[in-house]
Amino acid sequence: MPNISFRQIVGRYFRVYGRDSSNEKQPLASYLGEPPKDSLIALLKLFNGYTPIEQLHLAIKDKDERKKAIVNADKYNLVHVIKSKKDYQKNLADIERLSAELISLARFGRQELLYLEPQQAEQAAEYKSRYETLTRRKKQLWAKYYAIKNNAERTRPSTTQDFEALLRFFPNSNIKLLSDIESFHSKLTTILSDEFKNSMSEILKIINEISIEITRLDLLLKELEVPKRIADSTLKSYAQTQSQINELKRQNDLYVAKKEIEEDIKKLKSEYQKLFTDIYKEITNDINNVMEKLNNYIYGENIVAPVLTVSKPTSYTFGTDVDGGTGTNYKNLILLDFASLQFTMLPTIAHDTILFHNIGQEPMAKILELYNKCEKQVFIAIDESTKYATNAQKIIEDNTVLKLSANGNELFGSSWVVKTADTAITEQV
């Protein structure tokens, strides 16, 4: 069968102790807590009624997932989703105001700004800021270079001619001492001259590296088509304003998208519910008619039969309003399974003994007759068979595959709950 697996088909109809599929009040559920809408879809697939609504069902699921994605993105602060039309209108007003600011910034700078994306403007601002910083640094280094150069050129040793001129004015001057001092200064000047040369060389190296980086930044700004004369502060203001506009537009776009999805879901669900209930009306009519016939066969026409009612895609009711006893509820469950066997490709069912304990002997004999007449495979587990009428016992005996009892007839040859000598020894140890 399309859209459903063998396990999904059979699992719901194996009413075995310990399995959640034995819930007589939620007979369509395969496990405890299964949403009724999923149980109904499974039954719909079993009755070949899913194909006409498949596209609608998948479309609703897709729209629900899209809406959930938007809601979760807002919940985890990935995006901000506005809540009302008032917020939407406020965003429009803010977009108009900020757009006017952009035009003003472009007029102050250049019209090329209007064609920049916020990321481009931010990148350009970063390039421009670094460009201006390096340009200032380059000027400072050149100033330092020429200062050192001037100092180096002004440094020269005194000559003998200088000392002879000094003696004309100061005849008693100690020329030897002055010569010794000048000799020291000369050596010092040589050392300083070397240091000046090294410093000037290092500065030129740094200036060269800065020039290379400035050229690279200049090329990057040209690639972004941003004139160098535009201040980085203007670029940053432009990027910030454009980012605000984009964020407000995104908020409005998400608001519109969410509203459209909600409208689509509403429309699709309306179509889906109408088609769903029309299909289920036919299915439940068939099931209820069969359950009524089987109920009449078991009890006669004076006993109310169970009814399966599906009024919308998300819920259903099953049973009888006048009798909610355990025996009646399990009998109703058995009748539902018989109806499903008759109308679908369901190959087999399994009913555990817990379903039979509270059903009277005469009704149980009739149910055994129904099992015996069924053309499909039915598994049942039943105990205390001797309490039933002779014909019921014969049906059980003729169809018995495995019979379990005490004194060696246990499933594994012995009972695990009976203490043995080995058990006693183990307990003592």
Secondary structure as GFF3:
##gff-version 3
##sequence-region A 1 429
A	DSSP	alpha_helix	6	10	.	.	.	ID=ss1
A	DSSP	three_ten_helix	11	13	.	.	.	ID=ss2
A	DSSP	beta_strand	14	15	.	.	.	ID=ss3
A	DSSP	three_ten_helix	20	22	.	.	.	ID=ss4
A	DSSP	alpha_helix	36	46	.	.	.	ID=ss5
A	DSSP	alpha_helix	51	75	.	.	.	ID=ss6
A	DSSP	alpha_helix	85	108	.	.	.	ID=ss7
A	DSSP	three_ten_helix	111	115	.	.	.	ID=ss8
A	DSSP	alpha_helix	118	154	.	.	.	ID=ss9
A	DSSP	alpha_helix	160	169	.	.	.	ID=ss10
A	DSSP	alpha_helix	175	223	.	.	.	ID=ss11
A	DSSP	alpha_helix	232	299	.	.	.	ID=ss12
A	DSSP	beta_strand	307	312	.	.	.	ID=ss13
A	DSSP	beta_strand	315	319	.	.	.	ID=ss14
A	DSSP	alpha_helix	326	343	.	.	.	ID=ss15
A	DSSP	beta_strand	348	351	.	.	.	ID=ss16
A	DSSP	three_ten_helix	353	355	.	.	.	ID=ss17
A	DSSP	alpha_helix	361	373	.	.	.	ID=ss18
A	DSSP	beta_strand	377	380	.	.	.	ID=ss19
A	DSSP	three_ten_helix	385	387	.	.	.	ID=ss20
A	DSSP	alpha_helix	390	398	.	.	.	ID=ss21
A	DSSP	alpha_helix	421	428	.	.	.	ID=ss22
###
